[in-house]
Amino acid sequence: MKYPFLLFCFLILFTACTGDGKNASTNAGNLESTAAYVASRDQDTAQYKPLYLHQIPAAEDLNAVRTSLGGHGRAFLPDMTRTEAQVLTRNVWCFEFYNDNQASVPQKVAGTGQWFQFANDGTFKGGHWNRQTYAGVWYLDYQEKFPKLTLDANVDAMDAIWQVQAISGDQESMAWVRPSNSGFGPQRRPISAKLIMLTTLPTKEQFANTLKLAQ
């Protein structure tokens, strides 16, 4: 039956709107943006703004339920008997390749280095290169062909739903697709990505060969 799942989705959205986490302490207009250190060389002249360019909550709000940039719902304990949950919570997951069809080649390459660190309490941290830039909660459901990973962030611009379409045999890489009609988070054309598992936050030196593609 789908009714329990629909009720679950309602609870997620309701708590995202009414969460009782601490309030943001900094006005959004005074915040730093990831554009300061990850924007592509053509971003100033490009008409398209990639999703990974977003404002960063103040340091004291970085892991808050609510920030001046948004808020997330309750964390629910994931089903750790599922392979996807076990793989996601193993270590840091980083975009090695990021294919946004609306972006230029330099913008696609600049999407490399985004990362997630999923905890088995249902929370996650996200960022780009060696910086955390937001946090939130994550949910997996299995109602469709591919497992669906929902990321509900304290920066609303980073809310997203991804399909986990493949996990490698050694469980050290994954293929994700962000569909265009998910109904949650900013809506764009489909985005596909390859993620690899790391033991530490990514550095530009680690991905030097990929970054050369933007030159």
Backbone bond lengths (Angstrom), bond angles and torsions (degrees), N, CA, C in turn:
res aa  C-N    CA-C-N  psi(-1)  N-CA   C-N-CA  omega(-1)  CA-C   N-CA-C  phi
1 M - - - 1.466 - - 1.526 110.98 -
2 K 1.325 116.37 141.75 1.455 120.11 -178.25 1.522 112.43 -90.98
3 Y 1.355 118.26 -13.50 1.461 119.56 -174.72 1.521 113.15 -61.41
4 P 1.341 120.18 -42.84 1.473 118.52 176.96 1.515 112.28 -59.86
5 F 1.350 116.47 -36.72 1.458 119.18 179.90 1.520 110.81 -68.46
6 L 1.354 117.16 -40.11 1.462 119.88 178.14 1.519 111.03 -63.63
7 L 1.337 116.34 -38.86 1.461 119.81 176.77 1.517 110.47 -63.47
8 F 1.336 116.59 -39.92 1.465 121.36 178.28 1.525 110.29 -60.59
9 C 1.353 116.78 -44.81 1.468 120.55 178.85 1.521 110.86 -62.05
10 F 1.345 116.71 -39.96 1.465 120.19 178.64 1.515 111.00 -61.68
11 L 1.336 115.94 -42.45 1.464 119.51 -180.00 1.520 110.99 -63.12
12 I 1.330 116.87 -39.49 1.463 120.46 178.53 1.526 110.12 -60.53
13 L 1.350 115.91 -49.98 1.459 119.67 -177.77 1.520 111.38 -66.55
14 F 1.340 117.11 -37.50 1.463 120.15 -179.89 1.512 110.99 -64.61
15 T 1.327 117.04 -45.93 1.457 119.22 -178.54 1.514 111.11 -70.19
16 A 1.339 117.74 -28.00 1.462 119.68 176.22 1.519 110.46 -64.47
17 C 1.338 116.21 -32.04 1.463 119.95 -178.94 1.516 112.89 -85.36
18 T 1.332 116.76 -24.91 1.459 119.29 -172.98 1.507 112.79 -122.27
19 G 1.346 116.89 15.20 1.461 120.15 -176.22 1.512 112.23 -53.79
20 D 1.349 115.82 146.94 1.460 120.26 -175.56 1.520 112.14 -105.41
21 G 1.340 116.69 24.21 1.455 119.83 177.70 1.507 110.79 -70.26
22 K 1.321 116.27 172.56 1.464 119.20 -176.37 1.517 110.95 -64.65
23 N 1.302 116.66 149.56 1.444 121.95 -177.07 1.516 110.88 -80.95
24 A 1.331 114.88 157.02 1.453 119.44 177.40 1.515 109.85 -66.31
25 S 1.320 115.66 146.53 1.459 119.66 -178.48 1.519 112.54 -109.30
26 T 1.334 117.78 -0.57 1.454 121.06 -176.41 1.515 109.89 -131.04
27 N 1.326 117.50 136.81 1.449 122.05 176.74 1.519 110.05 -67.13
28 A 1.341 116.36 138.89 1.463 120.57 -175.96 1.524 112.40 -59.48
29 G 1.319 117.04 -28.93 1.453 119.47 -177.98 1.514 114.36 -67.64
30 N 1.322 117.79 -15.77 1.463 121.32 -177.72 1.526 113.42 -102.69
31 L 1.317 117.67 9.96 1.459 120.82 -172.22 1.522 112.84 -93.06
32 E 1.316 114.24 153.20 1.461 121.85 175.73 1.526 109.28 -74.46
33 S 1.324 116.16 158.70 1.458 122.05 177.58 1.523 109.92 -122.69
34 T 1.327 115.79 151.15 1.466 119.04 174.90 1.525 111.20 -63.12
35 A 1.326 117.24 -19.21 1.465 120.22 178.77 1.520 111.77 -58.46
36 A 1.332 116.70 -23.81 1.465 120.52 -178.31 1.521 112.38 -65.95
37 Y 1.340 117.07 -23.54 1.467 117.10 -176.72 1.529 115.19 -136.14
38 V 1.341 118.06 -0.48 1.467 118.21 177.99 1.523 113.61 -127.27
39 A 1.322 119.14 -4.69 1.462 120.37 -177.11 1.525 110.94 -60.59
40 S 1.328 116.20 143.37 1.461 121.04 178.42 1.521 110.20 -71.20
41 R 1.322 115.99 163.79 1.464 120.17 -177.14 1.525 112.08 -66.37
42 D 1.338 117.45 -20.62 1.466 120.12 -179.97 1.529 113.01 -101.19
43 Q 1.337 117.65 9.39 1.462 119.70 -173.16 1.523 112.78 -64.82
44 D 1.320 118.11 -34.31 1.465 120.71 -177.76 1.524 112.27 -64.14
45 T 1.320 117.42 -27.07 1.464 121.02 -178.50 1.524 112.47 -105.91
46 A 1.318 117.41 -7.80 1.465 121.09 -177.59 1.526 111.21 -76.82
47 Q 1.325 116.70 146.26 1.458 121.52 176.34 1.523 111.56 -85.98
48 Y 1.311 117.21 -15.78 1.461 122.16 -175.37 1.527 110.26 -103.02
49 K 1.328 115.82 135.57 1.459 121.22 176.79 1.526 108.88 -109.84
50 P 1.320 118.33 112.40 1.465 120.71 -179.90 1.528 111.90 -63.44
51 L 1.321 115.56 155.88 1.457 120.99 -177.22 1.520 112.99 -65.89
52 Y 1.325 117.58 -25.38 1.468 119.40 -177.20 1.526 112.89 -75.89
53 L 1.325 117.54 -6.17 1.463 120.45 174.56 1.529 108.02 -89.19
54 H 1.303 116.98 111.02 1.461 120.71 -176.80 1.521 110.23 -151.94
55 Q 1.318 116.31 159.53 1.457 120.63 174.71 1.529 109.89 -71.73
56 I 1.320 115.48 152.29 1.461 122.34 -177.08 1.525 108.87 -109.38
57 P 1.327 118.44 128.94 1.466 119.14 176.76 1.528 111.15 -58.33
58 A 1.315 116.13 155.39 1.463 120.70 174.92 1.523 109.44 -58.62
59 A 1.319 115.84 154.20 1.466 120.87 -175.13 1.520 112.18 -53.89
60 E 1.328 116.86 -40.22 1.467 119.87 -177.89 1.531 112.39 -73.24
61 D 1.334 117.48 -13.33 1.462 121.66 -179.12 1.526 112.96 -108.24
62 L 1.317 117.33 1.48 1.459 120.87 -168.66 1.523 112.85 -56.97
63 N 1.333 117.35 -35.55 1.464 120.91 -179.31 1.526 113.01 -109.44
64 A 1.334 116.24 14.84 1.463 120.45 -178.65 1.525 111.18 -73.12
65 V 1.321 116.10 152.74 1.460 120.76 174.28 1.523 109.87 -64.56
66 R 1.331 116.04 -40.51 1.459 121.14 178.98 1.518 110.08 -120.06
67 T 1.321 115.49 138.57 1.457 122.11 173.42 1.522 107.59 -132.03
68 S 1.316 116.81 176.75 1.462 119.94 175.96 1.521 111.56 -69.62
69 L 1.335 116.91 -6.61 1.461 122.27 -177.92 1.519 112.82 -107.47
70 G 1.330 117.20 -0.93 1.463 119.71 179.11 1.512 112.22 148.44
71 G 1.311 115.88 -164.69 1.454 120.89 179.95 1.513 110.74 -164.59
72 H 1.321 115.93 159.73 1.465 119.67 179.65 1.521 110.86 -122.05
73 G 1.322 116.03 167.29 1.451 122.54 -178.36 1.514 112.84 -85.99
74 R 1.333 115.28 -163.62 1.460 121.61 -178.42 1.520 111.06 -71.83
75 A 1.309 115.43 150.71 1.463 120.79 171.62 1.523 108.76 -87.07
76 F 1.324 115.83 137.47 1.456 121.92 174.88 1.522 108.54 -119.52
77 L 1.304 116.88 139.52 1.456 119.98 -179.63 1.522 109.61 -64.66
78 P 1.328 117.91 126.80 1.465 120.39 179.43 1.524 111.41 -73.35
79 D 1.311 115.19 159.65 1.463 121.13 175.50 1.525 108.14 -79.30
80 M 1.320 116.74 98.88 1.459 120.49 -174.26 1.529 113.13 -77.51
81 T 1.332 118.03 3.58 1.466 119.73 171.35 1.524 110.68 -81.72
82 R 1.321 117.34 -13.29 1.462 121.96 -179.66 1.530 110.40 -82.27
83 T 1.320 114.73 138.84 1.469 119.88 -179.27 1.517 111.42 -58.41
84 E 1.327 116.96 -44.18 1.463 120.23 -176.63 1.520 111.40 -60.17
85 A 1.324 117.52 -42.04 1.465 120.93 179.38 1.522 110.89 -65.50
86 Q 1.324 116.76 -40.21 1.462 120.45 178.87 1.523 111.02 -64.02
87 V 1.342 116.07 -42.44 1.466 120.30 -178.41 1.524 110.74 -69.24
88 L 1.323 117.52 -44.87 1.465 120.85 -177.67 1.520 112.20 -59.07
89 T 1.320 117.32 -36.18 1.470 120.71 -173.57 1.525 113.12 -91.60
90 R 1.311 117.81 9.12 1.466 119.85 -177.49 1.519 112.95 -73.13
91 N 1.333 116.51 -41.20 1.460 119.56 -173.52 1.521 109.72 -165.83
92 V 1.327 116.76 -157.70 1.466 121.96 177.15 1.527 108.86 -83.32
93 W 1.335 116.26 134.43 1.465 121.27 176.37 1.521 109.09 -111.69
94 C 1.326 115.45 128.76 1.469 121.56 -171.73 1.521 110.72 -126.77
95 F 1.333 116.41 140.04 1.462 120.62 173.85 1.530 109.11 -71.48
96 E 1.328 115.18 113.96 1.466 119.94 172.61 1.523 110.12 -85.18
97 F 1.325 116.43 -39.64 1.462 122.50 175.27 1.526 108.25 -131.59
98 Y 1.327 115.73 139.38 1.466 122.43 -175.16 1.519 107.42 -135.42
99 N 1.331 116.94 107.27 1.458 121.47 -173.27 1.524 110.78 -108.89
100 D 1.317 115.23 93.85 1.461 123.46 176.30 1.525 106.61 -101.91
101 N 1.335 117.13 111.08 1.458 120.98 -172.85 1.524 113.52 -66.14
102 Q 1.319 117.86 -18.44 1.461 120.09 178.45 1.527 112.38 -86.34
103 A 1.307 117.11 -10.66 1.465 121.69 -173.89 1.524 111.62 -93.60
104 S 1.324 115.16 157.20 1.460 120.84 172.31 1.524 108.84 -74.25
105 V 1.329 116.40 168.75 1.469 119.59 178.09 1.529 111.09 -58.85
106 P 1.342 119.80 -47.74 1.470 118.69 177.59 1.530 113.03 -59.96
107 Q 1.334 117.49 -35.88 1.465 119.98 178.64 1.525 111.40 -68.01
108 K 1.332 116.85 -38.84 1.467 120.08 176.98 1.521 110.48 -62.44
109 V 1.318 115.68 -45.69 1.468 120.04 -179.00 1.523 110.38 -63.27
110 A 1.339 116.78 -37.76 1.464 120.34 179.88 1.522 112.17 -65.89
111 G 1.336 117.52 -15.74 1.458 121.04 175.68 1.514 113.33 -74.92
112 T 1.324 116.89 -15.26 1.461 121.16 174.16 1.528 109.37 -61.85
113 G 1.318 116.27 147.20 1.461 119.88 176.95 1.509 115.11 93.97
114 Q 1.346 117.60 -5.03 1.467 118.83 171.42 1.527 108.01 -69.08
115 W 1.317 116.99 142.80 1.466 118.92 -175.88 1.522 111.97 -141.95
116 F 1.323 113.77 161.12 1.466 122.78 177.22 1.519 108.78 -136.51
117 Q 1.312 115.77 144.40 1.462 121.65 172.89 1.530 106.93 -129.36
118 F 1.327 115.04 107.60 1.460 121.87 -174.96 1.521 110.28 -94.67
119 A 1.317 116.39 133.54 1.467 122.01 178.18 1.523 109.61 -105.10
120 N 1.333 115.62 153.94 1.465 118.65 -177.51 1.529 113.33 -78.98
121 D 1.344 116.82 6.50 1.470 120.00 171.70 1.528 111.66 -95.24
122 G 1.346 116.79 5.63 1.453 121.06 177.94 1.512 114.88 91.15
123 T 1.322 118.18 4.95 1.464 121.68 177.15 1.529 109.64 -103.70
124 F 1.326 115.74 164.88 1.464 119.59 175.07 1.521 109.69 -149.26
125 K 1.316 114.56 160.57 1.455 122.83 170.53 1.522 107.71 -118.51
126 G 1.338 115.65 145.76 1.453 120.28 179.53 1.512 110.86 -134.33
127 G 1.320 115.97 155.82 1.449 119.04 179.99 1.509 112.51 -172.06
128 H 1.314 115.29 -166.86 1.461 122.66 -178.07 1.521 107.82 -142.62
129 W 1.314 115.23 126.27 1.459 122.38 -172.69 1.531 110.26 55.02
130 N 1.301 118.89 -132.70 1.473 119.10 -171.51 1.527 113.38 -91.48
131 R 1.349 116.44 21.13 1.464 119.70 -178.27 1.519 111.50 -124.60
132 Q 1.314 116.37 136.61 1.457 120.43 166.84 1.517 107.90 -80.41
133 T 1.343 117.16 135.82 1.462 120.43 -177.88 1.528 113.46 -124.52
134 Y 1.313 118.24 -6.15 1.464 121.52 176.38 1.523 109.01 -170.59
135 A 1.326 116.20 178.34 1.468 122.07 178.42 1.521 108.28 -150.80
136 G 1.324 116.30 173.80 1.455 118.70 179.60 1.512 112.76 175.55
137 V 1.319 114.90 -158.18 1.463 121.96 178.38 1.522 108.63 -125.57
138 W 1.329 115.91 154.85 1.460 120.34 -177.97 1.518 110.75 -129.58
139 Y 1.338 114.23 148.65 1.457 121.29 -179.31 1.530 109.13 -137.64
140 L 1.308 116.77 142.38 1.458 122.64 172.59 1.518 108.88 -114.46
141 D 1.336 116.14 138.57 1.462 118.23 169.06 1.527 108.66 -138.79
142 Y 1.310 114.36 160.58 1.461 121.16 -169.88 1.523 110.95 -127.55
143 Q 1.325 116.68 36.04 1.459 121.12 -177.56 1.521 112.45 -81.83
144 E 1.328 117.82 -14.59 1.461 121.23 -174.74 1.528 110.45 -120.36
145 K 1.321 116.21 -174.58 1.465 121.02 -176.06 1.517 111.51 -58.42
146 F 1.337 116.38 -44.49 1.461 121.43 179.97 1.526 109.67 -110.00
147 P 1.329 117.65 145.22 1.468 119.77 173.91 1.531 109.86 -55.90
148 K 1.304 116.06 136.81 1.465 121.44 -176.25 1.518 109.19 -108.73
149 L 1.326 115.35 124.73 1.458 122.34 -179.39 1.524 108.96 -106.22
150 T 1.321 116.42 114.94 1.461 121.78 177.77 1.520 109.23 -98.96
151 L 1.329 115.94 128.21 1.463 122.73 176.47 1.524 107.87 -112.48
152 D 1.310 116.16 110.10 1.466 122.64 179.87 1.523 106.96 -105.03
153 A 1.331 116.36 107.30 1.461 121.71 -168.25 1.523 112.51 -104.87
154 N 1.337 115.15 160.82 1.467 120.15 173.86 1.522 111.61 -82.98
155 V 1.312 117.38 3.98 1.463 124.97 166.67 1.524 105.00 -119.13
156 D 1.326 117.41 106.73 1.461 120.02 -171.61 1.525 112.77 -57.91
157 A 1.319 117.43 -29.02 1.457 120.75 179.24 1.522 112.43 -64.61
158 M 1.334 117.34 -15.91 1.461 121.10 -179.35 1.527 112.72 -103.66
159 D 1.324 118.04 5.33 1.462 120.15 171.52 1.527 109.06 -60.35
160 A 1.316 117.10 139.34 1.464 119.12 -176.78 1.516 110.99 -161.58
161 I 1.320 114.55 156.30 1.461 122.41 167.91 1.518 107.70 -123.31
162 W 1.322 115.31 128.31 1.462 122.15 178.95 1.525 109.48 -121.39
163 Q 1.313 116.36 142.46 1.456 121.83 169.41 1.527 108.38 -90.38
164 V 1.320 116.79 127.03 1.466 120.79 174.84 1.526 106.35 -86.99
165 Q 1.334 116.47 95.18 1.459 119.98 -170.06 1.522 113.72 -88.10
166 A 1.320 117.68 -22.05 1.464 118.76 179.54 1.520 110.25 -160.04
167 I 1.327 115.11 145.57 1.463 123.26 172.49 1.516 106.98 -127.53
168 S 1.314 117.16 130.77 1.464 120.64 -177.82 1.526 110.97 -65.95
169 G 1.329 115.22 161.13 1.459 120.27 -179.01 1.514 113.53 -59.62
170 D 1.342 116.87 -35.21 1.465 119.90 178.40 1.525 112.49 -85.95
171 Q 1.339 116.05 0.20 1.465 123.63 178.00 1.527 112.67 59.81
172 E 1.330 116.23 32.18 1.463 120.50 179.32 1.519 112.84 -114.21
173 S 1.322 117.51 4.09 1.460 121.14 173.67 1.526 108.78 -149.98
174 M 1.323 115.23 155.10 1.461 121.65 -179.18 1.520 109.82 -141.14
175 A 1.332 115.52 157.10 1.458 122.37 171.89 1.519 108.17 -115.76
176 W 1.322 115.90 124.41 1.462 122.07 178.73 1.524 109.56 -118.07
177 V 1.320 115.96 150.15 1.463 122.32 171.68 1.521 108.29 -131.86
178 R 1.313 114.72 131.45 1.472 120.60 175.27 1.520 107.62 -100.52
179 P 1.347 118.44 105.72 1.466 120.17 -176.12 1.523 111.79 -70.31
180 S 1.316 115.24 158.97 1.470 120.07 -176.25 1.521 112.63 -82.00
181 N 1.324 117.94 -15.80 1.468 120.71 -172.64 1.522 112.00 -118.96
182 S 1.328 117.39 35.54 1.464 120.10 -175.36 1.526 112.60 -72.20
183 G 1.341 117.21 -26.02 1.454 120.43 -179.54 1.518 114.14 79.04
184 F 1.331 117.36 9.62 1.469 120.57 -179.09 1.517 108.39 -141.22
185 G 1.324 116.83 128.12 1.455 120.83 -177.58 1.519 111.07 83.72
186 P 1.333 117.07 172.86 1.463 120.91 178.00 1.526 110.65 -56.29
187 Q 1.318 116.80 135.56 1.464 121.08 -176.41 1.525 110.39 -98.90
188 R 1.293 116.20 125.11 1.461 123.48 177.02 1.526 108.07 -136.20
189 R 1.324 116.03 -177.60 1.456 119.52 170.88 1.529 108.98 -65.63
190 P 1.339 117.37 163.41 1.470 118.74 -178.96 1.527 112.05 -56.31
191 I 1.309 115.38 143.66 1.463 123.03 175.64 1.518 107.48 -122.56
192 S 1.316 117.01 132.95 1.460 120.97 176.36 1.520 109.07 -116.14
193 A 1.309 115.66 151.81 1.465 119.53 -176.68 1.520 110.64 -151.37
194 K 1.312 114.28 149.02 1.464 121.08 169.37 1.522 107.31 -108.53
195 L 1.320 116.38 128.97 1.459 121.83 178.73 1.513 109.52 -113.47
196 I 1.319 115.38 145.18 1.455 120.89 174.81 1.524 109.02 -124.65
197 M 1.309 115.18 153.14 1.461 120.46 -179.01 1.523 109.88 -87.60
198 L 1.328 116.15 135.10 1.456 122.67 177.56 1.524 109.11 -126.07
199 T 1.310 115.67 157.91 1.469 119.71 176.85 1.521 111.95 -95.20
200 T 1.338 117.07 -13.21 1.465 122.52 177.37 1.522 108.50 -137.52
201 L 1.320 117.41 170.15 1.453 120.24 176.89 1.524 109.98 -63.45
202 P 1.336 117.43 145.90 1.463 120.49 -175.83 1.524 112.65 -70.60
203 T 1.316 115.36 153.98 1.462 122.28 174.31 1.523 108.91 -125.60
204 K 1.308 116.56 157.39 1.463 120.46 178.84 1.524 111.11 -65.00
205 E 1.318 116.76 -29.40 1.464 120.26 179.03 1.525 110.95 -63.48
206 Q 1.332 117.19 -36.89 1.462 121.10 179.70 1.525 111.96 -64.23
207 F 1.329 116.59 -29.33 1.461 121.18 -174.46 1.530 111.34 -113.79
208 A 1.305 116.45 29.49 1.467 121.24 -175.98 1.525 111.98 -57.46
209 N 1.327 117.61 -40.63 1.466 120.30 -178.59 1.522 111.54 -66.03
210 T 1.318 116.97 -39.11 1.466 120.19 177.39 1.519 110.81 -66.84
211 L 1.313 117.37 -43.11 1.461 121.06 -177.50 1.525 112.03 -65.33
212 K 1.327 117.33 -24.41 1.467 120.47 177.75 1.526 111.92 -64.18
213 L 1.335 116.95 -22.73 1.462 120.73 -178.94 1.520 112.04 -64.61
214 A 1.325 117.13 -19.60 1.465 121.21 -179.10 1.516 112.31 -88.09
215 Q 1.297 117.60 -6.69 1.467 120.81 -175.49 1.523 111.58 -83.37
